[in-house]
Amino acid sequence: MEATDAVQEETIPLVGRPFWVYRRSFADPDGERMFNAVFDELQEGFKPGEGGPLGVCVMVPEPAEMERRPEAVWPDTELLFAGYTRDDRQVRIRYFWGAKIGPGLPGSPSVEEQRDVDYSLEDRYRIEVLEESTSVTPDDVLAFWSRERAIDEEKARRRVHEVKLVAITGDAEVAGVSTLYLERSAQLRMDVWNYRTFVGGTHRMSNIAAQLIIRNRDLLESRFVSGEDTRAQGVLFDLENEGMQQHLNNAYWPPSDFTFIGENRKGHHRRVHYFPGARVPVPVPTSGYH
Protein backbone atom coordinates (compact mmCIF):
# COMPACT_ATOMS: atom_id res chain seq x y z
CA MET A 1 0.00 0.00 0.00
CA GLU A 2 1.30 3.43 -0.92
CA ALA A 3 1.12 5.92 1.94
CA THR A 4 -0.71 8.42 -0.25
CA ASP A 5 -3.51 5.87 -0.76
CA ALA A 6 -4.35 6.16 2.95
CA VAL A 7 -4.36 9.96 3.22
CA GLN A 8 -5.65 13.10 1.59
CA GLU A 9 -4.24 16.61 1.90
CA GLU A 10 -6.35 19.15 3.77
CA THR A 11 -5.87 22.38 5.70
CA ILE A 12 -7.27 21.75 9.17
CA PRO A 13 -9.25 24.85 10.21
CA LEU A 14 -8.70 24.26 13.92
CA VAL A 15 -4.91 24.35 13.48
CA GLY A 16 -4.81 26.52 10.35
CA ARG A 17 -2.10 24.43 8.68
CA PRO A 18 -2.04 21.70 5.98
CA PHE A 19 -1.88 18.03 7.00
CA TRP A 20 -2.26 14.64 5.46
CA VAL A 21 -5.61 13.40 6.87
CA TYR A 22 -5.44 9.68 7.61
CA ARG A 23 -8.56 7.98 6.25
CA ARG A 24 -8.25 4.44 7.58
CA SER A 25 -9.87 3.04 10.72
CA PHE A 26 -8.04 2.32 13.95
CA ALA A 27 -10.58 -0.39 14.76
CA ASP A 28 -8.37 -2.93 12.99
CA PRO A 29 -6.14 -4.77 15.51
CA ASP A 30 -3.21 -3.73 13.35
CA GLY A 31 -4.40 -0.12 13.13
CA GLU A 32 -1.55 1.52 15.04
CA ARG A 33 1.12 -0.34 13.07
CA MET A 34 -0.52 0.64 9.78
CA PHE A 35 -0.68 4.30 10.81
CA ASN A 36 2.95 4.35 11.89
CA ALA A 37 4.03 2.75 8.61
CA VAL A 38 2.16 5.42 6.65
CA PHE A 39 3.58 8.19 8.81
CA ASP A 40 7.15 6.92 8.47
CA GLU A 41 6.85 6.73 4.68
CA LEU A 42 5.50 10.27 4.47
CA GLN A 43 8.18 11.52 6.87
CA GLU A 44 10.88 10.16 4.57
CA GLY A 45 9.64 12.38 1.75
CA PHE A 46 9.18 15.47 3.92
CA LYS A 47 11.53 18.42 3.45
CA PRO A 48 11.20 21.18 6.09
CA GLY A 49 10.32 24.59 4.72
CA GLU A 50 9.29 23.41 1.25
CA GLY A 51 5.53 23.69 1.74
CA GLY A 52 2.88 21.01 1.74
CA PRO A 53 1.47 19.02 4.67
CA LEU A 54 3.31 19.42 7.97
CA GLY A 55 2.28 16.07 9.41
CA VAL A 56 -0.61 13.64 9.67
CA CYS A 57 -4.02 14.36 11.20
CA VAL A 58 -6.64 11.93 12.44
CA MET A 59 -10.25 12.99 12.97
CA VAL A 60 -12.10 10.99 15.64
CA PRO A 61 -15.89 11.31 15.32
CA GLU A 62 -17.08 8.49 17.62
CA PRO A 63 -17.47 9.12 21.39
CA ALA A 64 -16.86 5.40 21.98
CA GLU A 65 -13.43 5.67 20.35
CA MET A 66 -12.65 8.78 22.41
CA GLU A 67 -13.54 6.90 25.58
CA ARG A 68 -11.46 3.90 24.53
CA ARG A 69 -8.41 6.09 23.87
CA PRO A 70 -8.60 8.97 26.38
CA GLU A 71 -4.87 9.79 26.48
CA ALA A 72 -3.97 13.34 25.43
CA VAL A 73 -1.11 11.82 23.43
CA TRP A 74 -1.78 8.34 22.08
CA PRO A 75 1.29 6.37 23.17
CA ASP A 76 1.55 4.00 20.18
CA THR A 77 1.19 6.64 17.46
CA GLU A 78 2.22 9.92 19.20
CA LEU A 79 -0.98 11.57 17.93
CA LEU A 80 -1.54 14.66 20.05
CA PHE A 81 -4.95 16.06 20.93
CA ALA A 82 -5.38 19.51 19.34
CA GLY A 83 -9.03 20.20 20.18
CA TYR A 84 -12.57 19.68 18.95
CA THR A 85 -14.31 20.83 15.82
CA ARG A 86 -17.67 22.58 15.98
CA ASP A 87 -19.38 19.26 15.15
CA ASP A 88 -17.63 17.55 18.10
CA ARG A 89 -14.97 15.60 16.23
CA GLN A 90 -11.69 15.16 18.01
CA VAL A 91 -8.64 16.47 16.12
CA ARG A 92 -5.34 14.68 16.64
CA ILE A 93 -2.08 15.64 14.94
CA ARG A 94 1.47 14.43 14.62
CA TYR A 95 3.99 16.73 13.00
CA PHE A 96 6.84 15.54 10.84
CA TRP A 97 10.21 16.07 12.48
CA GLY A 98 11.48 19.50 11.45
CA ALA A 99 8.06 20.88 10.46
CA LYS A 100 7.87 24.69 10.32
CA ILE A 101 4.56 26.43 10.98
CA GLY A 102 5.50 29.53 8.98
CA PRO A 103 8.34 31.47 7.38
CA GLY A 104 11.30 32.00 9.65
CA LEU A 105 13.92 34.68 10.05
CA PRO A 106 17.53 34.36 8.80
CA GLY A 107 18.66 33.12 12.21
CA SER A 108 15.73 30.81 12.92
CA PRO A 109 17.04 27.55 14.41
CA SER A 110 16.22 24.12 13.09
CA VAL A 111 14.50 21.80 15.54
CA GLU A 112 17.85 20.09 16.11
CA GLU A 113 19.54 23.41 16.81
CA GLN A 114 16.74 24.44 19.17
CA ARG A 115 17.03 21.09 20.94
CA ASP A 116 20.79 21.40 21.42
CA VAL A 117 20.93 24.98 22.75
CA ASP A 118 22.25 25.33 26.30
CA TYR A 119 19.35 26.94 28.14
CA SER A 120 21.06 26.99 31.55
CA LEU A 121 20.28 30.02 33.69
CA GLU A 122 23.14 32.50 33.78
CA ASP A 123 24.94 32.93 37.12
CA ARG A 124 23.76 36.51 37.47
CA TYR A 125 20.14 35.37 37.93
CA ARG A 126 18.15 33.11 40.19
CA ILE A 127 14.53 31.98 40.00
CA GLU A 128 12.26 31.82 43.04
CA VAL A 129 8.63 31.17 43.91
CA LEU A 130 7.29 34.65 44.62
CA GLU A 131 5.23 33.70 47.67
CA GLU A 132 8.29 32.01 49.21
CA SER A 133 10.85 34.67 48.27
CA THR A 134 12.62 36.70 50.92
CA SER A 135 14.18 38.95 48.25
CA VAL A 136 11.21 40.39 46.39
CA THR A 137 7.50 40.97 47.04
CA PRO A 138 4.35 41.46 44.97
CA ASP A 139 4.96 45.22 45.26
CA ASP A 140 8.33 44.71 43.56
CA VAL A 141 6.57 42.89 40.74
CA LEU A 142 4.08 45.74 40.37
CA ALA A 143 6.94 48.22 40.26
CA PHE A 144 8.71 46.08 37.63
CA TRP A 145 5.63 45.96 35.39
CA SER A 146 5.16 49.71 35.79
CA ARG A 147 8.80 50.48 35.04
CA GLU A 148 8.72 48.29 31.93
CA ARG A 149 5.29 49.62 30.88
CA ALA A 150 4.24 46.01 30.48
CA ILE A 151 0.58 46.31 31.55
CA ASP A 152 -1.59 49.05 32.98
CA GLU A 153 -1.89 49.48 36.75
CA GLU A 154 -5.44 48.15 37.08
CA LYS A 155 -4.67 44.98 35.14
CA ALA A 156 -1.38 44.53 37.03
CA ARG A 157 -3.14 44.60 40.40
CA ARG A 158 -5.65 42.00 39.18
CA ARG A 159 -2.88 39.80 37.80
CA VAL A 160 -0.23 39.99 40.52
CA HIS A 161 -1.86 37.20 42.53
CA GLU A 162 -1.29 34.90 39.51
CA VAL A 163 2.50 35.34 39.66
CA LYS A 164 4.31 32.09 40.39
CA LEU A 165 8.02 32.13 39.54
CA VAL A 166 10.13 35.28 39.28
CA ALA A 167 13.64 35.78 37.94
CA ILE A 168 15.81 37.95 40.17
CA THR A 169 19.23 39.52 39.67
CA GLY A 170 22.06 39.31 42.19
CA ASP A 171 21.02 42.75 43.41
CA ALA A 172 17.48 41.48 44.14
CA GLU A 173 15.98 43.28 41.17
CA VAL A 174 13.05 41.66 39.34
CA ALA A 175 14.19 40.68 35.84
CA GLY A 176 11.33 38.45 34.68
CA VAL A 177 7.90 37.34 35.81
CA SER A 178 5.66 34.38 35.02
CA THR A 179 1.96 34.00 35.77
CA LEU A 180 -0.38 31.02 35.84
CA TYR A 181 -4.14 30.83 36.01
CA LEU A 182 -6.55 27.94 35.67
CA GLU A 183 -9.19 28.24 32.95
CA ARG A 184 -11.27 26.05 30.69
CA SER A 185 -9.98 26.11 27.12
CA ALA A 186 -12.79 26.44 24.58
CA GLN A 187 -10.61 24.83 21.91
CA LEU A 188 -9.68 21.81 24.07
CA ARG A 189 -12.88 21.80 26.15
CA MET A 190 -11.00 21.03 29.34
CA ASP A 191 -9.22 22.85 32.14
CA VAL A 192 -5.61 23.86 31.54
CA TRP A 193 -3.07 26.12 33.15
CA ASN A 194 -2.69 29.30 31.12
CA TYR A 195 0.86 30.58 31.15
CA ARG A 196 2.28 34.08 30.58
CA THR A 197 5.79 35.44 30.90
CA PHE A 198 7.43 38.84 30.66
CA VAL A 199 11.16 39.56 30.74
CA GLY A 200 12.54 43.05 31.30
CA GLY A 201 14.02 44.83 28.31
CA THR A 202 17.63 44.74 29.53
CA HIS A 203 17.43 41.03 30.35
CA ARG A 204 16.03 39.57 27.14
CA MET A 205 19.38 38.38 25.77
CA SER A 206 19.37 35.69 28.44
CA ASN A 207 17.80 32.31 29.16
CA ILE A 208 15.24 33.70 31.60
CA ALA A 209 12.21 33.12 29.35
CA ALA A 210 13.27 29.54 28.59
CA GLN A 211 13.98 28.76 32.23
CA LEU A 212 10.70 30.22 33.43
CA ILE A 213 8.61 28.13 31.05
CA ILE A 214 10.58 24.95 31.75
CA ARG A 215 10.53 25.39 35.54
CA ASN A 216 6.82 26.26 35.63
CA ARG A 217 6.10 23.21 33.48
CA ASP A 218 8.14 20.97 35.76
CA LEU A 219 6.52 22.37 38.91
CA LEU A 220 2.99 21.84 37.63
CA GLU A 221 3.84 18.46 36.14
CA SER A 222 5.30 17.13 39.37
CA ARG A 223 2.16 18.18 41.24
CA PHE A 224 -0.05 16.51 38.64
CA VAL A 225 1.89 13.23 38.63
CA SER A 226 2.01 13.06 42.43
CA GLY A 227 -1.73 13.71 42.65
CA GLU A 228 -1.22 16.92 44.62
CA ASP A 229 -3.00 19.00 41.98
CA THR A 230 -4.82 17.33 39.09
CA ARG A 231 -7.21 20.14 38.24
CA ALA A 232 -5.61 20.69 34.81
CA GLN A 233 -4.27 18.25 32.23
CA GLY A 234 -1.54 20.51 30.87
CA VAL A 235 -0.24 24.00 30.17
CA LEU A 236 -1.37 26.31 27.36
CA PHE A 237 0.11 29.59 26.24
CA ASP A 238 -0.39 32.10 23.44
CA LEU A 239 2.78 33.63 22.01
CA GLU A 240 2.04 37.29 21.27
CA ASN A 241 5.47 38.49 20.12
CA GLU A 242 5.51 38.42 16.31
CA GLY A 243 9.29 38.38 16.17
CA MET A 244 9.44 35.30 18.37
CA GLN A 245 6.69 33.65 16.33
CA GLN A 246 8.90 33.95 13.26
CA HIS A 247 12.19 33.19 14.98
CA LEU A 248 11.02 30.06 16.82
CA ASN A 249 8.87 28.70 14.00
CA ASN A 250 9.28 24.98 14.64
CA ALA A 251 5.99 23.16 15.13
CA TYR A 252 7.50 21.34 18.08
CA TRP A 253 9.65 23.12 20.66
CA PRO A 254 12.35 21.14 22.39
CA PRO A 255 13.36 21.10 25.22
CA SER A 256 10.23 22.78 26.66
CA ASP A 257 8.01 20.18 24.94
CA PHE A 258 5.33 22.58 23.68
CA THR A 259 3.52 21.91 20.39
CA PHE A 260 1.73 24.34 18.07
CA ILE A 261 -2.03 23.70 17.90
CA GLY A 262 -3.29 26.82 16.11
CA GLU A 263 -3.86 30.53 16.63
CA ASN A 264 -6.21 32.51 18.82
CA ARG A 265 -8.57 35.16 17.44
CA LYS A 266 -5.78 37.74 17.53
CA GLY A 267 -3.45 35.55 15.49
CA HIS A 268 -1.18 34.68 18.41
CA HIS A 269 0.43 31.25 18.19
CA ARG A 270 -1.09 28.75 20.62
CA ARG A 271 1.01 25.95 22.07
CA VAL A 272 0.27 23.16 24.55
CA HIS A 273 2.15 20.78 26.80
CA TYR A 274 0.31 17.81 28.32
CA PHE A 275 1.33 16.23 31.60
CA PRO A 276 2.22 12.51 31.66
CA GLY A 277 -1.01 10.55 31.93
CA ALA A 278 -3.19 13.49 30.85
CA ARG A 279 -6.62 12.40 29.64
CA VAL A 280 -9.11 14.08 27.32
CA PRO A 281 -12.78 14.20 28.35
CA VAL A 282 -15.45 13.25 25.85
CA PRO A 283 -16.82 16.58 24.63
CA VAL A 284 -19.89 18.36 25.84
CA PRO A 285 -21.51 19.79 22.68
CA THR A 286 -20.74 23.47 22.13
CA SER A 287 -21.31 26.07 19.43
CA GLY A 288 -17.62 26.68 18.79
CA TYR A 289 -14.50 28.14 20.35
CA HIS A 290 -12.64 31.45 20.49
C-alpha positions as CSV (number, residue, x, y, z in Angstrom):
1,M,0.0,0.0,0.0
2,E,1.3,3.4,-0.9
3,A,1.1,5.9,1.9
4,T,-0.7,8.4,-0.3
5,D,-3.5,5.9,-0.8
6,A,-4.3,6.2,2.9
7,V,-4.4,10.0,3.2
8,Q,-5.6,13.1,1.6
9,E,-4.2,16.6,1.9
10,E,-6.3,19.1,3.8
11,T,-5.9,22.4,5.7
12,I,-7.3,21.7,9.2
13,P,-9.3,24.8,10.2
14,L,-8.7,24.3,13.9
15,V,-4.9,24.4,13.5
16,G,-4.8,26.5,10.4
17,R,-2.1,24.4,8.7
18,P,-2.0,21.7,6.0
19,F,-1.9,18.0,7.0
20,W,-2.3,14.6,5.5
21,V,-5.6,13.4,6.9
22,Y,-5.4,9.7,7.6
23,R,-8.6,8.0,6.3
24,R,-8.2,4.4,7.6
25,S,-9.9,3.0,10.7
26,F,-8.0,2.3,13.9
27,A,-10.6,-0.4,14.8
28,D,-8.4,-2.9,13.0
29,P,-6.1,-4.8,15.5
30,D,-3.2,-3.7,13.3
31,G,-4.4,-0.1,13.1
32,E,-1.5,1.5,15.0
33,R,1.1,-0.3,13.1
34,M,-0.5,0.6,9.8
35,F,-0.7,4.3,10.8
36,N,3.0,4.3,11.9
37,A,4.0,2.7,8.6
38,V,2.2,5.4,6.6
39,F,3.6,8.2,8.8
40,D,7.1,6.9,8.5
41,E,6.8,6.7,4.7
42,L,5.5,10.3,4.5
43,Q,8.2,11.5,6.9
44,E,10.9,10.2,4.6
45,G,9.6,12.4,1.8
46,F,9.2,15.5,3.9
47,K,11.5,18.4,3.5
48,P,11.2,21.2,6.1
49,G,10.3,24.6,4.7
50,E,9.3,23.4,1.3
51,G,5.5,23.7,1.7
52,G,2.9,21.0,1.7
53,P,1.5,19.0,4.7
54,L,3.3,19.4,8.0
55,G,2.3,16.1,9.4
56,V,-0.6,13.6,9.7
57,C,-4.0,14.4,11.2
58,V,-6.6,11.9,12.4
59,M,-10.3,13.0,13.0
60,V,-12.1,11.0,15.6
61,P,-15.9,11.3,15.3
62,E,-17.1,8.5,17.6
63,P,-17.5,9.1,21.4
64,A,-16.9,5.4,22.0
65,E,-13.4,5.7,20.3
66,M,-12.7,8.8,22.4
67,E,-13.5,6.9,25.6
68,R,-11.5,3.9,24.5
69,R,-8.4,6.1,23.9
70,P,-8.6,9.0,26.4
71,E,-4.9,9.8,26.5
72,A,-4.0,13.3,25.4
73,V,-1.1,11.8,23.4
74,W,-1.8,8.3,22.1
75,P,1.3,6.4,23.2
76,D,1.5,4.0,20.2
77,T,1.2,6.6,17.5
78,E,2.2,9.9,19.2
79,L,-1.0,11.6,17.9
80,L,-1.5,14.7,20.1
81,F,-5.0,16.1,20.9
82,A,-5.4,19.5,19.3
83,G,-9.0,20.2,20.2
84,Y,-12.6,19.7,19.0
85,T,-14.3,20.8,15.8
86,R,-17.7,22.6,16.0
87,D,-19.4,19.3,15.1
88,D,-17.6,17.6,18.1
89,R,-15.0,15.6,16.2
90,Q,-11.7,15.2,18.0
91,V,-8.6,16.5,16.1
92,R,-5.3,14.7,16.6
93,I,-2.1,15.6,14.9
94,R,1.5,14.4,14.6
95,Y,4.0,16.7,13.0
96,F,6.8,15.5,10.8
97,W,10.2,16.1,12.5
98,G,11.5,19.5,11.4
99,A,8.1,20.9,10.5
100,K,7.9,24.7,10.3
101,I,4.6,26.4,11.0
102,G,5.5,29.5,9.0
103,P,8.3,31.5,7.4
104,G,11.3,32.0,9.6
105,L,13.9,34.7,10.1
106,P,17.5,34.4,8.8
107,G,18.7,33.1,12.2
108,S,15.7,30.8,12.9
109,P,17.0,27.6,14.4
110,S,16.2,24.1,13.1
111,V,14.5,21.8,15.5
112,E,17.9,20.1,16.1
113,E,19.5,23.4,16.8
114,Q,16.7,24.4,19.2
115,R,17.0,21.1,20.9
116,D,20.8,21.4,21.4
117,V,20.9,25.0,22.8
118,D,22.2,25.3,26.3
119,Y,19.3,26.9,28.1
120,S,21.1,27.0,31.5
121,L,20.3,30.0,33.7
122,E,23.1,32.5,33.8
123,D,24.9,32.9,37.1
124,R,23.8,36.5,37.5
125,Y,20.1,35.4,37.9
126,R,18.1,33.1,40.2
127,I,14.5,32.0,40.0
128,E,12.3,31.8,43.0
129,V,8.6,31.2,43.9
130,L,7.3,34.6,44.6
131,E,5.2,33.7,47.7
132,E,8.3,32.0,49.2
133,S,10.8,34.7,48.3
134,T,12.6,36.7,50.9
135,S,14.2,38.9,48.3
136,V,11.2,40.4,46.4
137,T,7.5,41.0,47.0
138,P,4.3,41.5,45.0
139,D,5.0,45.2,45.3
140,D,8.3,44.7,43.6
141,V,6.6,42.9,40.7
142,L,4.1,45.7,40.4
143,A,6.9,48.2,40.3
144,F,8.7,46.1,37.6
145,W,5.6,46.0,35.4
146,S,5.2,49.7,35.8
147,R,8.8,50.5,35.0
148,E,8.7,48.3,31.9
149,R,5.3,49.6,30.9
150,A,4.2,46.0,30.5
151,I,0.6,46.3,31.5
152,D,-1.6,49.1,33.0
153,E,-1.9,49.5,36.7
154,E,-5.4,48.2,37.1
155,K,-4.7,45.0,35.1
156,A,-1.4,44.5,37.0
157,R,-3.1,44.6,40.4
158,R,-5.7,42.0,39.2
159,R,-2.9,39.8,37.8
160,V,-0.2,40.0,40.5
161,H,-1.9,37.2,42.5
162,E,-1.3,34.9,39.5
163,V,2.5,35.3,39.7
164,K,4.3,32.1,40.4
165,L,8.0,32.1,39.5
166,V,10.1,35.3,39.3
167,A,13.6,35.8,37.9
168,I,15.8,37.9,40.2
169,T,19.2,39.5,39.7
170,G,22.1,39.3,42.2
171,D,21.0,42.7,43.4
172,A,17.5,41.5,44.1
173,E,16.0,43.3,41.2
174,V,13.0,41.7,39.3
175,A,14.2,40.7,35.8
176,G,11.3,38.5,34.7
177,V,7.9,37.3,35.8
178,S,5.7,34.4,35.0
179,T,2.0,34.0,35.8
180,L,-0.4,31.0,35.8
181,Y,-4.1,30.8,36.0
182,L,-6.6,27.9,35.7
183,E,-9.2,28.2,33.0
184,R,-11.3,26.0,30.7
185,S,-10.0,26.1,27.1
186,A,-12.8,26.4,24.6
187,Q,-10.6,24.8,21.9
188,L,-9.7,21.8,24.1
189,R,-12.9,21.8,26.2
190,M,-11.0,21.0,29.3
191,D,-9.2,22.9,32.1
192,V,-5.6,23.9,31.5
193,W,-3.1,26.1,33.2
194,N,-2.7,29.3,31.1
195,Y,0.9,30.6,31.1
196,R,2.3,34.1,30.6
197,T,5.8,35.4,30.9
198,F,7.4,38.8,30.7
199,V,11.2,39.6,30.7
200,G,12.5,43.1,31.3
201,G,14.0,44.8,28.3
202,T,17.6,44.7,29.5
203,H,17.4,41.0,30.3
204,R,16.0,39.6,27.1
205,M,19.4,38.4,25.8
206,S,19.4,35.7,28.4
207,N,17.8,32.3,29.2
208,I,15.2,33.7,31.6
209,A,12.2,33.1,29.4
210,A,13.3,29.5,28.6
211,Q,14.0,28.8,32.2
212,L,10.7,30.2,33.4
213,I,8.6,28.1,31.1
214,I,10.6,24.9,31.7
215,R,10.5,25.4,35.5
216,N,6.8,26.3,35.6
217,R,6.1,23.2,33.5
218,D,8.1,21.0,35.8
219,L,6.5,22.4,38.9
220,L,3.0,21.8,37.6
221,E,3.8,18.5,36.1
222,S,5.3,17.1,39.4
223,R,2.2,18.2,41.2
224,F,0.0,16.5,38.6
225,V,1.9,13.2,38.6
226,S,2.0,13.1,42.4
227,G,-1.7,13.7,42.7
228,E,-1.2,16.9,44.6
229,D,-3.0,19.0,42.0
230,T,-4.8,17.3,39.1
231,R,-7.2,20.1,38.2
232,A,-5.6,20.7,34.8
233,Q,-4.3,18.3,32.2
234,G,-1.5,20.5,30.9
235,V,-0.2,24.0,30.2
236,L,-1.4,26.3,27.4
237,F,0.1,29.6,26.2
238,D,-0.4,32.1,23.4
239,L,2.8,33.6,22.0
240,E,2.0,37.3,21.3
241,N,5.5,38.5,20.1
242,E,5.5,38.4,16.3
243,G,9.3,38.4,16.2
244,M,9.4,35.3,18.4
245,Q,6.7,33.7,16.3
246,Q,8.9,34.0,13.3
247,H,12.2,33.2,15.0
248,L,11.0,30.1,16.8
249,N,8.9,28.7,14.0
250,N,9.3,25.0,14.6
251,A,6.0,23.2,15.1
252,Y,7.5,21.3,18.1
253,W,9.6,23.1,20.7
254,P,12.4,21.1,22.4
255,P,13.4,21.1,25.2
256,S,10.2,22.8,26.7
257,D,8.0,20.2,24.9
258,F,5.3,22.6,23.7
259,T,3.5,21.9,20.4
260,F,1.7,24.3,18.1
261,I,-2.0,23.7,17.9
262,G,-3.3,26.8,16.1
263,E,-3.9,30.5,16.6
264,N,-6.2,32.5,18.8
265,R,-8.6,35.2,17.4
266,K,-5.8,37.7,17.5
267,G,-3.5,35.6,15.5
268,H,-1.2,34.7,18.4
269,H,0.4,31.3,18.2
270,R,-1.1,28.7,20.6
271,R,1.0,25.9,22.1
272,V,0.3,23.2,24.5
273,H,2.2,20.8,26.8
274,Y,0.3,17.8,28.3
275,F,1.3,16.2,31.6
276,P,2.2,12.5,31.7
277,G,-1.0,10.5,31.9
278,A,-3.2,13.5,30.9
279,R,-6.6,12.4,29.6
280,V,-9.1,14.1,27.3
281,P,-12.8,14.2,28.4
282,V,-15.5,13.2,25.9
283,P,-16.8,16.6,24.6
284,V,-19.9,18.4,25.8
285,P,-21.5,19.8,22.7
286,T,-20.7,23.5,22.1
287,S,-21.3,26.1,19.4
288,G,-17.6,26.7,18.8
289,Y,-14.5,28.1,20.4
290,H,-12.6,31.5,20.5
